[in-house]
Amino acid sequence: MRQKVFKNIVRTALREDIGNGDVTTRLTIPPKQVSEAVIFFKERSVVCGLELAKLAFQSLEPGLKFRTTVKDGDVVPAGKRVVHLRGKSRTILTAERVALNFLSYLSSIATHTRAFCDAISPSRAIILDTRKTTPTLRVLERYAVSVGGGKNHRFDLGEMVIFKDNHRALVGKPGSLAQVVRALHRNSNKPVEIEVDTLAELEEVLTASPEMVLLDNMSVAEMKRAVKIVKGLPRSRRPLLEASGGVTLKNIKAIASTGVDRISVGALTHSRSAVDVSLEITG
């Protein structure tokens, strides 16, 4: 499934970049000329996107040689050559930008995710992505998060029930939050997560045994108290606690130290920066 999605995305990217044809390359490079090239990282990074880079070149020339010296998830230093290419010169020049864009884009997300994971080590908490992704590219971005050491939250709205503040605002006064959880359990066989803003709301929803509770924008002190409250329950009734809201590299270690199970970080995908990756003709 993922391979098929990757192929479709790469083909779309190639069509976008090539347009009606690489006119410069066609006018200056003989069609049968063969070249060798390397792709290298200009900064320390977690590599991600090698499969897409390979697809970019081999979609244009299936026989092109694409040899990697690392795998997705490896940390490489600045200057590291990660791919050796041999194929038609026209192919290498035409697919270059698409291949590098994927490597730069996905390695950035993986590197950013690894920084968050390293910041909370050796905590048992896990780092989660969110749905704050680039439209139509969620599969790629979630893959990069997993390569960086994070875990994927729900992929889409149909995967699980998450009752948040805007649901509450639109539903109006549905009764207690515990009643909401019970109604959701009655009407769906999917896991239920419910957002709470206060410790009083947490204690209320715990009476209905949700599978997960989202602690929205709570202070570190409040999260510590929330963990203590949940630990006072029988194991069979303890929900997973997820911290969310305003999570940064500066405060995530303190958040993880509270004992929460999960920390969702929208910045993994919505605040990425580019990793500097280059291709160089070597022969």
N, C-alpha and C positions, 0 to 999 in steps of 0.2 A: 504493500500500500504506500509506504513512505517513498520507496524508490520511484513509483509511478508519479507521485506528486512532485518529487524533485525533478523528474524529467520534464514534466509539463511546465514547471516554473522556469527551468533553464531555457527551454525552447521559446517561451514567451520573452524572456530577457534577450535572447539572441535576435529574435525578430525586431524587438524594439531598438536594439543597438545597431544592427546591420542595415535596417531599412531596405532600400532598393539595391544594396550591394556596397561593399567596401571599395569605393571608387579609387582611393589613393593607392591601396595595396594592389588592386587590379591593374592600375596603370604603371606601377613601378617594379613589381615583383613577378618574375617568371613563374608560370603555373606549376612547373615540375621541380622548382628549387626546394631543397630540403635543408632544414636548419635544426640546431639544438638550442635549447634555452633552459634557464633555471628560474624558479620562483623562490624568493627569499623574503624573510620578515625583517623589517628595519627596527623593530622594537620587541622587547620581551613580551610574549603573548602565549595564550592558550590557543592552539591551532584548532580551527573548526571550519568545515566547508570543503574539504579535499574532494569529497565525492561530487559535489556540484561543480567544482573547478574541472574535474576530469570530464564530466558530462558536457561542459561547455566546449571543450576542445574536440572530444570524440563524437559529439553530435554533428560536427562539420566534417570530421575525418575519423571514421571508426578505427582505422589502423594506426592512429597516432600513438606513439609510445609515451606513457605517462607513469613515471616511476617516482614513488614517494619514499622519503627517508624517515618520515614520522607518521603518526596516525592522529586522527582527531582526538583531542583531549590531552595531547602531549604539550608540555611547556617548553618553548624554544627561546633561546637568547637572541638578541639583536644580531642580524647578519646570517642567521641560520638558513641554509638552503633546504627547502622542504620538498621541492618537486624538480625532477629532471625531465625535460620534454625532448622528443625527437619526432619531427613530422614535417609536412609541407609548410614552407615559410608563410604562405598566405593564411593557412589555418591558424598558425600561432599568432600572427598579427591581428587577425580578425576576431578571434575569440578571447584575446588577452584581457580586454577591459572587463568583460562579463565575468570571467573566471576570477580576476583579482577583486572585483566588487563583492562577489560572494564570500571570498576568503576574508576580506577586510571587515565586512559587515558581521558575519557570523563569529569570527574570532574575537571581535570586540565584545559581543554579548557573552561568549564563553569566558573571556578574560575577566569581565566585570563580575560575572557570577562566581568565578573562582575566588575573587577578592572577598566577596561576602562570605563564602563558605570558610575561607581561611580565617576570617575575622572572628568567627564564633567557635573555632576549634579549641578544645575538644568537646564542646557542648553536644548534647544529643539532639538538639533542635535541627529541623531541616529547613532549608531555604526553598520557598515556593515562588514560581512566577505567577503572573496574573493575566487577565484578558486584555491588558493594556499593550496590545501588539499592533504591528503594522497590518492594516486590512489586507487580506488574502495571503499574508506571509506568516501566519501564526505557526504553521507546521515547522517552518525553518527556524523560527525564533525559539520555539519550545525545544527543538532538537539542540540548539546551541546552549540553552540553559542546562539541559541534561548533560551535555558534554563538559560544561563548566563545573558540574558537581551538584547542581540544584535539582529539584523535583518539579514535576508539572502539576499544576492545579487543574481544575476542570477545564476541558478543552472548549466546551461550548455550553450554552444555556440548558441543554437537554441532559447533561451528564449527571447533575445532582441538583438538589434543592438548596438554595442559599437565600434566606429571607433577610433582607437588609433594610436600612432605614427608609429608603424611598418606597419600598413595598409597604412598610408600616404607614408611611404618610398617605399613600393612596388608598389603602384599605380602610383608613380611619381608625376607629376605636374597636378593634376586633375582640376586645376582651384582653385577658392577660397574655403575655408572651408564651407562657406555658400552654395555654389553650391553643395558640397558633401552632406550636410544635406538635401537639397531639393531633390536631386536624391535618397537618401535613403528613404525619405518619399514617393516618387513616386513609388518606387519598392518594398516596404514592408509595411505591416500594423502593424509592431511591433514598440514599443517605440525606439527612437533613443537617444543615448548618444554619445557625441563627446568629445574627449580629446583636451584640449588647454594648451599651455605652457606659454602664455603671455596674458596680458589684451587686447592687440590689437586684438589677435585672438578671445578672448571672445566677444568683441564688434562686430566682424565680424560675428560670428556664430549666434549671437542673432537675426540677421535680418532674419534668416531662421527658427526661433522658434523650436529648438530642445527641447525634453522633459527634457533632463538632460545634464549638462555640467560637465565634469571631469576636475578639476583644478589640474594639475599634478605638484607636487613638487614646488608649489608656496610658497612664504614667507607669514608670517602672515599679513604683511602690504598689500601685493598683494591680499590676500583673502578678507581682509576687503574692499578693493577697488572694488573687483569683486561683493561682496554682495551689495554694494552701487549702482553699475551700474545696477544690475538686479532689485533692488527695484525701480529704476527709470522707469521701464517698466510697462505697464498696467498689471494687475494681470493675465489676460488670457494668456499673453505671457511670463510669468516668468518661466524659467526652474528651476528644482531643481539643486542645486550646490553641487557637491561631491568633497571633499578634499581627495587627495591620494598621497602617497609617503613619506616614512620616518617618519611615525606616530609612536610615542612611548608614554609610560605613562608620560614621562617628558614633552612632548610638546602638548599633546592632549587637555589639558584645554585651552591653548592659541588658538589652532586651532578652538575649539568649540566656543570660545568667539567672533570669527569673524562673526558669524551668518550663516555659511554654514549649509545646510540642512542635509548632510550625510558625514560621515567620514569612509572610507574603511580602514581596518586594516588587512593586510596579516598575521601579527604576531599572531592573534588569533588562527590560526591553524598551521602555519608553525614553530612556535617557542615555542611550548608547553613544559612543564616539567611535570614530574609524581607527582601525589598526593599519599602520603603514606597511603595505605589502607591494613588492615590485617584481617585474619580470625582466630578465636580461638575456639577450641573445648571446650565446657563447660560441657558436660555430655554425 
